[in-house]
Amino acid sequence: MQARSYTAISILLAILAFVFLTNVARAQDAAKVDSAHYKVEFENDQVRVLRITYGPGEKSVMHEHPEGVAVFLTDHLSKFTYPDGKTEELSAKPGQAIWVPAGKHLPQNIGDETLELILVELKSKDQMQKKE
């Protein structure tokens, strides 16, 4: 009888761990964890286009993006905090476009004005094949 209880508890813990890890993995999608700042403008099998808007001093939560291209619509002064605790400041001008490597970060608008940009996220071949 006691062996069945341990087996049942082990199965329950495994299910809870799976649910938790699945939610954590999903929770890193910026559009899902921070819909106040990230709006999906367009999506297909190859790209997802996000409109990103932060008011002065606003910051997000830790999330990740696949590689892509950012096009800045306004002056941009932000601070990025990475999972290892390191920080980096980034500035850009309207019309400037940059390559954005895949990665996790926590962004904050450290400027005095609202910042807005378009991020075109490239979907990996793995993601595209899952939809087929």
C-alpha positions in Angstrom: 0.0 0.0 0.0 2.8 2.4 0.9 4.6 1.7 -2.4 1.4 2.7 -4.3 1.3 6.0 -2.4 4.9 6.7 -3.3 4.2 5.9 -7.0 1.1 8.1 -7.0 3.1 11.0 -5.4 5.9 10.5 -7.9 3.5 10.6 -10.8 1.8 13.7 -9.4 5.1 15.5 -8.9 6.2 14.6 -12.4 3.0 16.0 -13.8 3.2 19.2 -11.7 6.9 19.7 -12.8 5.9 19.3 -16.5 3.1 21.8 -16.2 5.3 24.3 -14.3 8.2 24.0 -16.9 5.8 24.3 -19.8 4.3 27.5 -18.3 7.8 28.9 -17.6 8.8 28.2 -21.2 5.7 29.9 -22.5 6.0 32.7 -20.0 9.2 34.0 -21.7 7.3 35.1 -24.8 7.3 38.9 -24.6 3.8 39.3 -26.2 2.4 36.9 -23.6 4.1 38.1 -20.4 4.1 41.8 -21.2 1.1 42.6 -23.5 1.2 46.2 -22.2 4.4 46.9 -24.1 4.3 44.3 -26.9 1.6 44.0 -29.6 1.6 41.4 -32.4 1.0 43.4 -35.6 1.5 40.5 -38.0 2.4 36.8 -37.9 2.9 34.0 -40.4 5.0 30.8 -40.7 8.2 32.8 -41.2 8.0 36.0 -39.1 6.2 37.7 -36.3 6.1 41.5 -36.3 5.9 43.2 -32.9 5.2 46.8 -32.1 7.0 47.7 -28.9 6.1 50.8 -26.9 7.5 51.9 -23.5 6.7 55.1 -21.7 9.5 57.0 -19.9 10.9 54.9 -17.0 8.8 51.8 -17.9 10.4 48.4 -17.9 9.4 44.9 -18.8 10.0 41.5 -17.2 12.7 39.0 -18.2 11.7 37.5 -21.6 13.3 36.3 -24.8 13.1 36.8 -28.5 14.4 34.8 -31.5 16.8 36.6 -33.8 15.4 39.4 -35.9 15.6 43.0 -37.0 14.5 46.1 -35.0 13.5 49.3 -36.7 13.3 52.3 -34.4 10.4 54.7 -34.8 11.4 57.2 -32.1 14.6 58.2 -30.3 15.6 55.3 -28.1 17.5 55.2 -24.9 17.2 51.9 -23.0 18.9 49.7 -20.5 18.9 45.9 -20.9 19.5 43.6 -18.0 20.6 40.1 -18.9 20.0 36.8 -17.0 23.6 36.9 -15.6 22.9 40.4 -14.1 25.0 42.3 -16.6 23.5 45.5 -18.0 23.9 47.4 -21.3 22.6 50.7 -22.5 21.4 51.1 -26.1 20.5 54.3 -28.0 19.1 54.6 -31.5 17.6 57.2 -33.8 14.3 57.1 -35.7 14.7 55.1 -38.9 17.7 53.2 -37.7 17.6 49.4 -38.2 19.7 46.9 -36.3 20.2 43.1 -36.2 19.0 41.6 -32.9 20.5 38.3 -31.9 18.3 35.8 -30.1 18.4 36.0 -26.3 16.8 36.8 -23.0 16.7 40.3 -21.5 14.7 42.7 -19.3 14.4 46.1 -21.1 13.8 49.5 -19.5 13.2 52.9 -21.2 15.7 55.2 -19.4 14.9 58.1 -21.7 12.5 61.0 -21.1 10.2 60.3 -24.0 8.1 57.3 -25.1 10.1 54.9 -27.2 8.5 52.9 -30.1 10.0 50.3 -32.4 9.1 47.5 -34.7 10.7 44.1 -34.1 10.6 41.5 -36.9 11.2 38.2 -35.3 12.5 35.4 -37.6 11.0 32.0 -37.0 13.4 29.1 -36.9 13.0 26.2 -39.4 12.0 24.0 -36.4 9.1 26.4 -35.6 8.0 26.5 -39.2 8.1 22.7 -39.6 6.0 22.2 -36.4 3.1 24.1 -38.1 3.1 21.9 -41.2 
